[in-house]
């Protein structure tokens, strides 16, 4: 347990707090602001622990696995909570969660090949866009009313939906990239084993 891994664990412990604050007080503007603050603090720990681990050479297999799990728990809780209170379509939440946890399970399956599949560039961009979209959704913004002049807050509400749709697209595309990388990893592993078997036989 090094410093970055402690921050990752702390982020996991903040998940139920976020869920309780969002679902118990959906119509309280003050609580929605505090809920947003909790989410932002949690996601900032993701930036800090990653930077810390790389700078101090504290990258561990636990961190490679636990860090994305912590992110998925936090964003997943925000997505589910927003859908429960009726502010985000359930199909968006389901598509994102199926991809996120599907990739996580695939990473665990790949552990038997002796390697941990780290986050790729597309996955990192997806996380940033998804995080910004969720922050906007968590804020107590007025619902967008079509057919009326768009005031500043309405524009922010519109931006939150646009960002969420972009995040959804990135989620699917980066998921496909992870699957392709996993297939390459398995094929390379099998090729190495075949070479080793051939060399040992000769």
Secondary structure, 3 states (H helix, E strand, C coil): CCHHHHHHHHHHHCHHHHHHHHHHCCCCHHHHHHHHHHHHHHHHHHHHHHHHHHHCCCCCHHHHHHHHHHHHHHHHHHHHHHHHCCCCCHHHHHHHHHHHHHHHHHHHHHHHHCCCCCCCHHHHHHHHHHHHHHHHHHCCCCCCCCCCCCCHHHHHHHHHHHHHHHHHHHHHHHHHHHHHHHHHHHHHHHHHHHHHHHHHHC
